[in-house]
Amino acid sequence: MRTRLGQALHTWLERRFPEKRLFLRSDDQTRFIRLRPETQLIAWTGSGLLIAWTIIATAVLLMDSIGAGNFRSQAARSQLTYEERLNAISSERDVRATEALAAQGRFSLALAEVSRMQSELLRSEDRRRELETAIDVMQATLRRTVAEREAARDEASTLQAALEGDGALPGNSDTDATGTVDLLAAALAETAEERDQVLADAEFALDRAAELELELRLLQEKNDQIFGQLEEAFTVSVEPLDDMFRAAGMDPDRVLNEIREGYSGTGGPLTPLQFSTRGGEMDPDAARANAILGSMDRLNLYRIAAERIPFDMPVRSNYRFTSGFGMRWGRMHNGTDFAAPIGTPIYAPADGVVTFAGWASGYGRLTKVQHAFGIETRYAHQSRIRVDVGQRVSRGEHIGDIGNSGRSTGPHLHYEVRVGGNPVNPMTYIRAGEDVF
């Protein structure tokens, strides 16, 4: 059967690919190459496969080229989009920075105005006390004058009775009677003059008392206006600060208590004061004044606390936000990365003490700053460290320069915030401070 199938296949090949001979002729001889049907089939099959492979390879190359072109075009468009977004974000950040500076200026002006109004309030309180004392003195003088007037009236009545009873007076001499009459007339005239003077003094005292009461009432209205403005100003100033600390996950009362316990600075326009009532019952103005002074003390403590907590940005020049806090490539990223040119200044976001300044594996040139409330900030991959261990730094102080040291793919600042040794999101503090600073 195989022989019959083989013969049929050979017959079909001879019919499709008849035998061919290629003659090769030279000067002295002629040779030929015999192409059998099987050889021709193999040649045609190989040629077809070669052509098919060429077509497929060409198509694949064309598709790769077209795809690469589209990818590059898409990458270029994406890059342009990101650059536009970064430019918009940079512009918005500059606007927010300008607004923050303006807000800080307004805050300083408000503090100056509060200090001025506090001084005016103290002067008004002193003036009010002086007026109250003057009214008391005038009322005492008025009472004394009325008493003297009544005494003068009684004396005049006595002398008048004595004059009318002239005949009953002892003595028979006309000279004595005349002297007695003259004496009584002089006494009556003196009493009348004293009476008129007492009435004039009483009328002046009443007029002066009315003037003092009017002045006291106007002063009270002015104090009420000042109290209202101060209370409104402190409400507007303190509420955003309360919100800022709560947004950072901190209890404002606990923060203020710790600052109050640890802060020993005294003096200045915001020194806490108390009006003394010397054992008496406190009047409403004194109570409002003490409440305002308590708000001043709270605002001053907020200012001190805000300088010790990292609410500020460590980079103020142009930068790109390249990586945030959280999981990245299957690993925990404990900070926030800000890309900027090498040498860009790094600023302390809060007051603190430098606890480490040197080389650390992976971090490169690293600075650690310890702040209040157990907060620590770290600044990695620096090109230059500008502080030493044990040095106290203030908010906004230049502490280093952005670099590319350690395990880094490009010049940037790796910024960490740790509370009690545990990493937290730095943007929590930065965003909380944006609305205030």
C-alpha positions as CSV (number, residue, x, y, z in Angstrom):
1,M,0.0,0.0,0.0
2,R,2.9,2.3,0.8
3,T,4.4,1.7,-2.5
4,R,1.1,2.5,-4.3
5,L,0.8,5.7,-2.2
6,G,4.4,6.6,-2.9
7,Q,3.9,6.1,-6.6
8,A,0.8,8.3,-6.6
9,L,2.7,11.0,-4.8
10,H,5.6,10.7,-7.2
11,T,3.2,10.9,-10.1
12,W,1.5,14.0,-8.7
13,L,4.9,15.7,-8.1
14,E,6.1,14.9,-11.7
15,R,2.9,16.4,-13.0
16,R,3.2,19.6,-10.8
17,F,7.0,19.9,-10.8
18,P,8.3,18.1,-13.9
19,E,11.9,17.3,-13.9
20,K,14.2,20.1,-15.1
21,R,17.8,20.3,-16.1
22,L,20.1,23.3,-15.8
23,F,22.9,23.2,-18.4
24,L,26.2,24.8,-17.5
25,R,28.3,25.2,-20.7
26,S,32.0,26.3,-20.7
27,D,34.5,26.6,-23.6
28,D,35.4,22.9,-23.7
29,Q,32.6,21.1,-22.0
30,T,28.9,21.1,-21.1
31,R,27.5,20.0,-17.8
32,F,24.0,19.9,-16.4
33,I,22.2,19.9,-13.0
34,R,19.2,17.7,-12.7
35,L,16.3,19.1,-10.6
36,R,14.1,16.3,-9.6
37,P,10.4,17.0,-8.4
38,E,11.3,16.4,-4.8
39,T,14.2,18.9,-5.0
40,Q,11.9,21.5,-6.6
41,L,9.3,21.0,-3.9
42,I,11.9,21.5,-1.2
43,A,13.2,24.6,-3.0
44,W,9.8,26.1,-3.4
45,T,8.8,25.3,0.2
46,G,12.0,26.9,1.5
47,S,11.5,30.0,-0.7
48,G,7.9,30.3,0.5
49,L,8.9,30.0,4.1
50,L,11.7,32.5,3.7
51,I,9.2,35.0,2.0
52,A,6.6,34.4,4.7
53,W,9.2,35.0,7.5
54,T,10.4,38.1,5.8
55,I,6.8,39.5,5.5
56,I,6.1,38.6,9.1
57,A,9.3,40.1,10.4
58,T,8.8,43.3,8.4
59,A,5.2,43.6,9.7
60,V,6.4,43.1,13.3
61,L,9.1,45.8,12.8
62,L,6.6,48.2,11.3
63,M,4.2,47.6,14.1
64,D,6.9,48.1,16.7
65,S,8.0,51.3,15.0
66,I,4.4,52.6,14.8
67,G,3.8,51.6,18.5
68,A,7.1,53.2,19.6
69,G,6.1,56.3,17.8
70,N,2.7,56.4,19.4
71,F,4.3,55.7,22.8
72,R,6.8,58.5,22.4
73,S,4.1,60.8,21.3
74,Q,1.9,59.8,24.3
75,A,4.9,60.1,26.6
76,A,5.6,63.6,25.2
77,R,1.9,64.6,25.7
78,S,1.9,63.2,29.2
79,Q,5.1,65.0,30.0
80,L,3.6,68.2,28.6
81,T,0.5,67.7,30.7
82,Y,2.5,67.0,33.8
83,E,4.7,70.0,33.2
84,E,1.6,72.2,32.8
85,R,0.1,70.8,36.0
86,L,3.4,71.3,37.8
87,N,3.6,74.9,36.6
88,A,0.0,75.4,37.7
89,I,0.7,73.9,41.1
90,S,3.9,76.0,41.4
91,S,1.9,79.1,40.5
92,E,-0.8,78.2,43.0
93,R,1.9,77.5,45.6
94,D,3.4,81.0,45.0
95,V,0.0,82.5,45.3
96,R,-0.6,80.6,48.6
97,A,2.8,81.7,49.8
98,T,2.0,85.3,49.0
99,E,-1.3,85.0,50.8
100,A,0.4,83.4,53.8
101,L,2.9,86.3,54.0
102,A,0.0,88.7,53.7
103,A,-1.9,86.8,56.4
104,Q,1.2,86.9,58.6
105,G,1.5,90.6,58.1
106,R,-2.1,91.1,59.0
107,F,-1.6,88.9,62.0
108,S,1.3,91.1,63.2
109,L,-0.8,94.2,62.6
110,A,-3.6,92.6,64.6
111,L,-1.2,91.8,67.5
112,A,0.1,95.4,67.4
113,E,-3.5,96.7,67.4
114,V,-4.4,94.3,70.3
115,S,-1.4,95.6,72.3
116,R,-2.5,99.2,71.6
117,M,-6.1,98.5,72.6
118,Q,-4.8,96.7,75.7
119,S,-2.9,99.8,76.7
120,E,-5.9,102.0,76.0
121,L,-8.1,99.6,78.0
122,L,-5.8,99.9,81.0
123,R,-5.8,103.7,80.7
124,S,-9.6,103.7,80.5
125,E,-9.8,101.5,83.5
126,D,-7.6,103.8,85.5
127,R,-9.6,106.8,84.4
128,R,-12.8,105.1,85.3
129,R,-11.5,104.4,88.8
130,E,-10.4,108.0,89.1
131,L,-13.8,109.2,88.0
132,E,-15.5,106.9,90.5
133,T,-13.2,108.3,93.3
134,A,-14.0,111.9,92.2
135,I,-17.7,111.2,92.3
136,D,-17.4,109.7,95.8
137,V,-15.4,112.8,96.9
138,M,-18.0,115.2,95.4
139,Q,-20.9,113.3,97.1
140,A,-19.1,113.4,100.4
141,T,-18.5,117.1,99.9
142,L,-22.2,117.6,99.0
143,R,-23.3,115.8,102.1
144,R,-20.9,117.8,104.3
145,T,-22.2,121.1,102.7
146,V,-25.8,120.2,103.2
147,A,-25.0,119.4,106.9
148,E,-23.3,122.7,107.3
149,R,-26.2,124.5,105.6
150,E,-28.7,122.9,108.1
151,A,-26.4,123.8,111.0
152,A,-26.3,127.4,109.7
153,R,-30.1,127.5,109.4
154,D,-30.4,126.3,113.0
155,E,-28.0,128.9,114.2
156,A,-29.8,131.6,112.3
157,S,-33.1,130.5,113.8
158,T,-31.6,130.6,117.3
159,L,-30.2,134.1,116.8
160,Q,-33.5,135.3,115.3
161,A,-35.3,134.1,118.3
162,A,-32.8,135.8,120.6
163,L,-33.2,139.0,118.7
164,E,-36.9,139.0,118.9
165,G,-36.7,138.3,122.6
166,D,-34.4,141.3,123.0
167,G,-36.3,142.6,126.1
168,A,-35.6,139.4,128.0
169,L,-31.9,139.6,127.7
170,P,-30.0,140.3,130.9
171,G,-28.7,143.9,131.6
172,N,-30.5,147.2,132.1
173,S,-28.1,149.4,130.1
174,D,-29.1,150.7,126.7
175,T,-25.5,150.4,125.6
176,D,-25.6,146.7,126.3
177,A,-28.8,146.3,124.4
178,T,-27.5,148.1,121.4
179,G,-24.3,146.0,121.4
180,T,-26.4,142.9,121.6
181,V,-28.5,144.0,118.7
182,D,-25.4,144.8,116.6
183,L,-23.8,141.4,117.5
184,L,-27.0,139.6,116.5
185,A,-27.3,141.5,113.2
186,A,-23.6,140.7,112.3
187,A,-24.2,137.0,113.2
188,L,-27.3,136.9,111.0
189,A,-25.4,138.5,108.1
190,E,-22.5,136.1,108.5
191,T,-24.9,133.2,108.7
192,A,-26.8,134.3,105.6
193,E,-23.5,134.7,103.7
194,E,-22.4,131.2,104.8
195,R,-25.8,129.9,103.8
196,D,-25.5,131.4,100.3
197,Q,-21.9,130.0,99.9
198,V,-23.1,126.5,101.0
199,L,-26.0,126.7,98.5
200,A,-23.5,127.7,95.7
201,D,-21.1,124.9,96.7
202,A,-24.0,122.4,96.7
203,E,-25.2,123.6,93.3
204,F,-21.6,123.3,91.9
205,A,-21.2,119.9,93.4
206,L,-24.5,118.7,91.8
207,D,-23.5,120.1,88.4
208,R,-20.0,118.5,88.7
209,A,-21.5,115.2,89.7
210,A,-23.8,115.2,86.7
211,E,-20.8,116.0,84.4
212,L,-18.8,113.2,86.0
213,E,-21.7,110.7,85.6
214,L,-22.0,111.7,81.9
215,E,-18.3,111.3,81.4
216,L,-18.4,107.9,83.2
217,R,-21.3,106.7,81.1
218,L,-19.4,107.7,77.9
219,L,-16.3,106.0,79.1
220,Q,-18.3,102.9,79.9
221,E,-19.7,102.9,76.3
222,K,-16.2,103.3,74.9
223,N,-15.0,100.5,77.1
224,D,-17.8,98.3,75.9
225,Q,-16.8,99.0,72.3
226,I,-13.2,98.3,73.0
227,F,-14.1,95.0,74.8
228,G,-16.3,94.0,71.9
229,Q,-13.6,94.6,69.3
230,L,-11.0,92.8,71.4
231,E,-13.3,89.8,72.0
232,E,-14.1,89.6,68.3
233,A,-10.5,89.9,67.3
234,F,-9.4,87.1,69.6
235,T,-12.3,84.8,68.5
236,V,-11.2,85.3,64.9
237,S,-7.5,84.7,65.7
238,V,-7.8,81.8,68.1
239,E,-10.4,79.6,66.2
240,P,-8.0,78.9,63.2
241,L,-5.2,78.0,65.6
242,D,-7.5,75.6,67.4
243,D,-8.4,74.0,64.0
244,M,-4.8,73.9,63.0
245,F,-3.7,71.8,66.0
246,R,-6.7,69.5,65.8
247,A,-6.0,69.0,62.1
248,A,-2.5,67.8,63.1
249,G,-4.0,65.3,65.6
250,M,-3.0,67.3,68.7
251,D,-5.2,68.4,71.6
252,P,-5.0,72.2,71.8
253,D,-5.6,72.3,75.6
254,R,-2.8,69.7,76.2
255,V,-0.4,71.6,74.0
256,L,-1.1,74.9,75.8
257,N,-0.7,73.3,79.2
258,E,2.7,71.8,78.3
259,I,3.8,75.1,76.9
260,R,2.5,77.0,79.9
261,E,4.4,74.6,82.2
262,G,7.7,74.7,80.3
263,Y,7.7,78.4,79.2
264,S,9.4,80.7,81.7
265,G,9.6,83.9,79.5
266,T,8.0,87.0,81.0
267,G,7.5,90.6,80.0
268,G,6.4,92.3,76.8
269,P,3.0,93.6,75.7
270,L,1.3,90.2,76.1
271,T,2.4,89.5,79.7
272,P,-0.6,87.9,81.4
273,L,-2.2,90.3,83.9
274,Q,-5.1,90.2,86.4
275,F,-7.2,93.0,87.7
276,S,-7.4,92.8,91.5
277,T,-10.7,93.6,93.3
278,R,-9.0,93.6,96.7
279,G,-11.4,91.1,98.2
280,G,-14.5,92.8,96.7
281,E,-16.9,91.4,94.2
282,M,-15.6,91.6,90.7
283,D,-17.5,94.0,88.4
284,P,-18.5,93.0,84.8
285,D,-15.8,95.2,83.2
286,A,-13.0,93.6,85.3
287,A,-14.4,90.1,84.5
288,R,-14.4,90.9,80.7
289,A,-10.9,92.4,81.0
290,N,-9.6,89.3,82.8
291,A,-11.2,87.1,80.1
292,I,-9.5,89.2,77.3
293,L,-6.2,89.0,79.1
294,G,-6.7,85.2,79.3
295,S,-7.3,85.1,75.5
296,M,-4.1,87.2,75.0
297,D,-2.2,84.6,77.1
298,R,-3.7,81.8,75.1
299,L,-2.8,83.5,71.8
300,N,0.7,84.0,73.0
301,L,1.1,80.4,74.0
302,Y,-0.3,79.3,70.6
303,R,2.4,81.5,69.0
304,I,5.1,79.7,71.0
305,A,3.7,76.3,70.3
306,A,3.4,77.0,66.6
307,E,7.1,77.8,66.5
308,R,8.0,74.5,68.1
309,I,5.9,72.2,65.9
310,P,6.9,71.6,62.2
311,F,3.9,73.3,60.5
312,D,6.2,75.0,58.0
313,M,7.7,73.8,54.7
314,P,11.4,72.6,54.7
315,V,11.8,73.8,51.1
316,R,10.7,77.3,49.9
317,S,12.3,77.5,46.5
318,N,10.8,75.9,43.3
319,Y,10.4,72.1,43.8
320,R,8.5,69.1,42.6
321,F,6.5,66.8,44.9
322,T,7.8,63.4,43.7
323,S,6.8,60.8,46.3
324,G,4.5,60.8,49.3
325,F,4.1,59.0,52.5
326,G,2.9,55.4,52.4
327,M,3.5,52.1,50.5
328,R,5.7,52.4,47.5
329,W,6.9,49.5,45.3
330,G,5.8,47.1,48.0
331,R,7.8,48.9,50.7
332,M,6.8,51.5,53.3
333,H,8.0,55.0,52.4
334,N,8.4,56.8,55.7
335,G,8.6,60.4,54.4
336,T,7.9,62.9,51.6
337,D,10.3,63.6,48.7
338,F,10.8,67.1,47.3
339,A,12.9,67.2,44.1
340,A,14.9,70.4,43.5
341,P,18.3,71.3,42.1
342,I,21.4,70.5,44.1
343,G,22.2,73.2,46.6
344,T,18.6,74.3,47.1
345,P,18.4,75.6,50.8
346,I,16.7,73.4,53.4
347,Y,15.0,75.3,56.3
348,A,14.0,74.2,59.7
349,P,10.2,74.0,59.9
350,A,10.2,74.6,63.7
351,D,12.4,75.4,66.7
352,G,14.4,72.4,67.9
353,V,17.8,70.9,68.8
354,V,20.0,69.0,66.3
355,T,20.5,65.4,67.6
356,F,22.4,64.0,64.6
357,A,24.3,65.5,61.7
358,G,26.4,63.1,59.5
359,W,26.4,60.2,57.2
360,A,23.8,57.4,57.5
361,S,23.5,54.3,55.4
362,G,20.9,54.8,52.7
363,Y,20.0,58.3,53.9
364,G,23.4,59.7,52.8
365,R,24.0,63.0,54.6
366,L,21.3,63.1,57.3
367,T,20.2,65.7,59.9
368,K,17.9,64.9,62.8
369,V,16.2,67.7,64.7
370,Q,14.3,67.1,68.0
371,H,11.3,69.4,68.5
372,A,8.7,69.7,71.3
373,F,6.0,67.1,72.2
374,G,8.3,64.2,71.1
375,I,8.3,65.3,67.4
376,E,11.5,64.6,65.4
377,T,12.2,65.7,61.8
378,R,14.8,64.1,59.4
379,Y,16.4,65.6,56.3
380,A,18.2,63.0,54.1
381,H,20.3,62.9,50.9
382,Q,21.8,66.4,51.5
383,S,24.8,67.8,49.6
384,R,25.9,69.8,52.6
385,I,25.0,69.9,56.3
386,R,25.1,73.4,57.8
387,V,24.5,72.5,61.5
388,D,26.2,70.6,64.3
389,V,25.0,68.2,66.9
390,G,23.6,70.0,70.0
391,Q,23.0,73.2,68.1
392,R,19.6,75.0,68.6
393,V,17.9,75.9,65.4
394,S,15.0,78.3,64.9
395,R,12.0,78.1,62.6
396,G,13.1,79.3,59.1
397,E,16.9,78.8,59.8
398,H,19.0,77.5,56.9
399,I,20.2,74.0,58.1
400,G,21.4,72.3,54.9
401,D,21.3,71.9,51.1
402,I,19.5,69.5,48.8
403,G,21.7,66.8,47.3
404,N,21.9,63.3,45.9
405,S,23.9,61.4,48.5
406,G,23.0,57.9,49.7
407,R,20.5,55.7,47.9
408,S,19.0,58.3,45.7
409,T,17.9,58.4,42.1
410,G,18.2,62.2,41.7
411,P,18.7,65.4,43.7
412,H,15.9,65.7,46.2
413,L,15.1,66.0,49.9
414,H,13.7,63.1,51.8
415,Y,11.7,64.7,54.7
416,E,10.4,62.6,57.6
417,V,8.4,63.5,60.7
418,R,8.4,61.0,63.6
419,V,6.3,61.2,66.8
420,G,7.6,59.1,69.6
421,G,9.9,57.4,67.1
422,N,7.0,56.3,64.8
423,P,6.9,57.9,61.3
424,V,3.8,60.0,60.4
425,N,2.8,61.8,57.3
426,P,4.6,65.1,57.1
427,M,1.9,66.6,55.0
428,T,-0.5,66.3,57.9
429,Y,1.4,69.1,59.7
430,I,2.2,71.1,56.5
431,R,-1.5,71.1,55.4
432,A,-2.7,72.0,58.9
433,G,-0.4,75.1,58.9
434,E,-1.2,76.2,55.3
435,D,-4.5,77.8,56.4
436,V,-2.9,79.8,59.2
437,F,0.7,80.6,58.0
